[in-house]
Amino acid sequence: MIAELCGKIENNKEDELTGNFFGTLRYTGFEKILQPLFVKCIRPEKLADELKNIRGGYWGDKIHFWPYDSPAEIDVLLDFEEILIGVEVKYQSNLSGDDQLEREAKILQKKANGREKILIFLAPESTCLEIVTNRRRKNIFNEFGVNLSYISWENVLDELNKLQLADFDALIAKDLIDLLKLKGFESFRSFDSLNFLPKVEEDKFYVFD
């Protein structure tokens, strides 16, 4: 990641972004950076309550990268005692088939063992709202008991800038901020009057129980 930040390499690979972002965060406490980002950024906002209940502490053994399980490969799997979270990361590519998120939801259903299940689509804001809203209309996510949600990279960058951190945690956040800016996620979000992702009403964006 440092070589990319210093302009030594140009990298548009999605897997590199996934590994750099989540791989760096696992070296700090979950409650320090990733949990606040999830709570602030996840849509629909109702799911934030589920994420607030995750207990902190060491979590390096609870994050898994690209664990293959037929019929799909989830980019990041967060296997907590209270909840199972899958994260599908997109940068400059499309979904691997129209049913990719449905296949990943099926994996979460199989692995959850009765726990709450959230599938997060982490992507540029220009694509995540439409993709997730269209797919949430399908009963399959309800059948699997999976809460399908989205987080935009632009919102992540905004919230990273707001975190009050010190020392090592602040250094980690700064590197991630620089990385997301390099990827082009700063856009026009610096203008407080602009909001490219409309606030989702409960009756328009159904939240599965």
Secondary structure as UniProt FT lines:
FT   HELIX           2..5
FT   TURN            6..7
FT   HELIX           14..25
FT   TURN            26..27
FT   TURN            30..33
FT   HELIX           34..41
FT   HELIX           45..47
FT   HELIX           48..52
FT   TURN            60..61
FT   STRAND          63..65
FT   STRAND          68..69
FT   TURN            70..71
FT   STRAND          72..73
FT   STRAND          76..79
FT   STRAND          83..89
FT   TURN            98..99
FT   HELIX           100..112
FT   TURN            113..114
FT   STRAND          116..123
FT   HELIX           125..136
FT   HELIX           139..144
FT   STRAND          147..152
FT   HELIX           153..162
FT   HELIX           167..182
FT   TURN            183..184
FT   TURN            187..190
FT   TURN            192..193
FT   TURN            202..204
//
